[in-house]
Amino acid sequence: MSMKWIKGGVPLDVVFPPPKTARGKLLAAEADVAINLSLQINRARARARLTQGQLARRIGTTQTVISRIETANQNLTVETLVKIAYALKLEFVPILARKSQLPRIQRAVKEVRT
């Protein structure tokens, strides 16, 4: 079994044993998505050289909300996610969209940007 390590040298598999139930697996998958998304937002903001406060002002919220988003402690609405993507000049394509919907989504994003 491969182990992922966190700061301090404690393996994540010891701190958070793999879930055994279907519900536990679902919750773990949701947490993985939330953490991955929050990390992507944090990295994109850093690449754009914006502070949390600057990003917050661009999307009409507070620095505290951005902090909670970046630490996966805030549920994101699609609206907020799109605002963040637009403010950071990121491509945003909903992961649940059907391939046939992608051209329409891409056109809509381009219209918003122009």
Buried (B, 14 or more C-beta within 10 A) or exposed (E): EEEEEEEEEEEEEEEEEEEEEEEEEEEEEEEEEBEEBBEBBBEBBEEBEBEBEBBBBBBEBEBEBBBBBBEBEBEBEEEBBBBBBBBBEBEBEEEEEEEEEEEEEEEEBEEEEE
